[in-house]
Amino acid sequence: MKPIKNVDSYIENNPKEIQVKLKELRAAIMDIVPKAAEHISYGMPFYGYKGRLVYFGVSKNHIGVYIPPPVIGEHKSELKDYETTKSAVRIPLNKKLPITLIKKLVLARVKINEDANK
């Protein structure tokens, strides 16, 4: 495995079919928050905008989308088809990414961060 210096290298360290999904996820986040700062944190892509916004990472069987609480809990009914924790949504690798839902979750976190910075 190559050292992970940035989001591009993180994506490139994955199989081609996973790279497609990660690029789609990255584009969705940047579409919602074009001013987000992109970094590697805890060995995975991290996006910050007026505070912690969202992380994502690949595991053996899923892509995890990690959003600080309380966003996941506030959207529990919309996430009923996915395994969740208080700060994570696990999307099985064999399923299509729910881009519209992911954008909604990220946007909810943006609002929390903006409200906290007023």
N, C-alpha and C positions, 0 to 999 in steps of 0.2 A: 504494500500500500504506500502510495506517495504521501509525503507530508502535506498536510492541509494548511495552505497559506491564506486562501480566500474562498469565496463561494464557488467560483469557477472550478478550482481544484477539488473541492468537496464533490461537486456534481460529477466531474470527470472520473472520480474514484469509484463510481458505481457502474453497474451494467447498463448497456445502451437503453434498454426498455425502461429502466428506472430513471435514467438521465432525462428522458422525455418528460416524465412526470415532475421531476424536480425543477426543470426549466419552466414548466407550466405553472407550478406553484410559485416559483420566484417571480414570474411575470405578473401573476395575480396580485401578489403582495405589492410589487412596485407600481402596478396600475392604481391600486387604492391609495398608496402613500409614496408618491414619487420622491419625496424629500427624505424618506427613511434612510438611515445610515446602515450600511450592510457590513457585517463583521463575521468572524468565526468566534464563537463563545461556547465553552464546554464541548469543543470538538464538532460543533455543528453550526449551520448558518443561523445568524441572529440579526434581527432588524430592530433598530431603535428609532423612536420618534417621540420626543418629549418624555422619554422614559422607555422601559422595556415594552416591546410591542409583540413580537412573535419569533419563535425559533422553529426550525423543522429538522428532522433527522430520519435516516433510514435504519430500520431494524430488520431482523431476519424475515419477518412476515408482514411488516407494515411500514407506512410512512407516518411518523408522529408529527403532529402540528401542536406546538406548545404555546399557549397564550396565558399570561398571568391571570389569576382569578380576579373577578368573579364571572368572566365572560362565558366559560363553558357551562357553569351552573345556570346562568340566565338563559341559555339556549338549549337546555337539556332535552326538551321535547323534539326539537329539530334534529338533535344528534342521536336519537333513539336507535338508529341503524348502525351505530358505531360504538366501539368500546371507548369509554372516556374515563378520565380522572378529573380532579378539580382543575387541572391545568393542561390536560392533554386530550387530543382526539387521535385515535389510531385508525388509519385508513388502510385496509388490507391491500397488499401489493397487487392482487388480482382484480381490484375494483377501480373504476374510474374515479378520479379526484372530484369531489363535490365543490367545484370552483366557486359557484355562486354562494354557497354556504360558507366557505372559507373566507371569501371577501366580506361577507356579512359579519363574521366573527372578528376579523381584523379591524373592520370599521368600528365595531363596538369598542374595541380596545383603544383605537385612536381617540374616540370621544372621551373615554375615561382619562386618558393621558392629557388631552387638551384641557378638560375640566379641572384637573389637578394642577395645571400650570397657569391658571388664570390669576 
